[in-house]
Amino acid sequence: MKNVFLYGLVFSLLFNVFQYVNSTKILDAKDKEVEKVKANLKISRDSVINLTKANYFSLESDEDAQEYFYSHELDYQKVAEKVKEDLLVLNENKNGNKLIPYEPIDGKVFLVNNSKILNHRWLIAEFSNGDLWGQILVKYFVSPDKPTDFETVETVLYERQTKE
């Protein structure tokens, strides 16, 4: 009888040690999982904040610029499409886009590749000739029945990086 109690005591002691070790491992694994989720959540929040900041200067989020178009009885989305189309039409010139003040280099003309309308008056565009690239800040004036008037405000041409 004495041995049965001793065996029972040893068994319960081993069982409790096993439970403690197993629970500790599970708890550590869950803590690591929680830390990973927290890190991913921080990355996601930072991404959302960056996206919000990136769209701060855009016609879609500028209520004052939208109000300007509404006061002139224009739909800002249709105006944005028209401005982008008119900007790309300037690429059809054989000497390159006239808004880009750089002469063709090695026979390659500069053309606008991408643009973003910032508000009711300005847009920024990226251009290249296949080798060199840059950006232009453009002032634009919309007329519903005429092509958009563009005026280059400033340009940046990035230097070619040589690999050694």
Salt bridges, closest charged atoms under 4 A:
GLU33 OE1 - LYS30 NZ 3.98
ASP46 OD2 - LYS42 NZ 3.13
ASP86 OD2 - LYS82 NZ 2.88
ASP131 OD2 - LYS108 NZ 2.77
